[in-house]
Structures are given as structure tokens and as C-alpha cells.
Amino acid sequence: MARYTCSFVVSIPVDDLHPLLVDLLQECDFEIQYYTADYIMAREIPGNVSFSKLVKAEVLIDKSTATETETRMSIVIKNEELPLQVHNHCRQMFEFIKQTIEESRHWHLIESLAG
């Protein structure tokens, strides 16, 4: 199973972040499967890759440390594909979503840490 993670600190109130993340994931061709105030789970829309390569994205918003101006969030991008190659589909989608978050015009990126 391929799995990639990243943490971000962005300058936006936590209440404003959630709907923007839902929109961002939908713009990246993901369908929202489940969400709460501090968690979003989305899946890549089927049709472009085989079922085992479909990517799931999980976003955890850390409300406990959020302030009026900063919010920390973590993303996990994963699929059932074995990461036999460095540039597999899951890694490509991870880089795409990571870049989209980092370059979003809706907030200012303070910190990005890939793990």
C-alpha cells in the first residue's frame, strides 16, 4: 500500500478552512465520502486509473491548536497500489494535492512538512 503524509500550517481561521478544503479536493477530481468539523475523507473519482490505483485522501484539521489566524492540518494520501516505482500514481496525486494546498490563493502557507 502506498502512503504519503504532509502537515501544513496555514494562516486562516479554522472555521473558514473546512469549506475551502472541500472545494479544493473537489477541484482535484476527488469526491467527498465523509466529513466532520475536523476530518475530511475523499476518494479520487473512478474512471482514469484501475481500481487498485484509486487514491484516497484524508485531511485532519487540528482544532485544538487553532488560533484566529493559524490552523494546522495533516493530509494522508494512500491507495492499494504497491509503491514499486518512485513515481507511482499515488505519489503523483500526493504531489499534485500538496502543491495545490501550498499554492492556494485562499490562505498564506506558513509551514509545510512532508513525511
Secondary structure, DSSP 8 states (H G I E B T S, - for coil): -EEEEEEEEEES-HHHHHHHHHHHHHHTTEEEEEE-SSEEEEEE-TTSS-GGG--EEEEEEETTS--SS-EEEEEEEEESS---STT-HHHHHHHHHHHHHHT-TTSEEEEEEE-
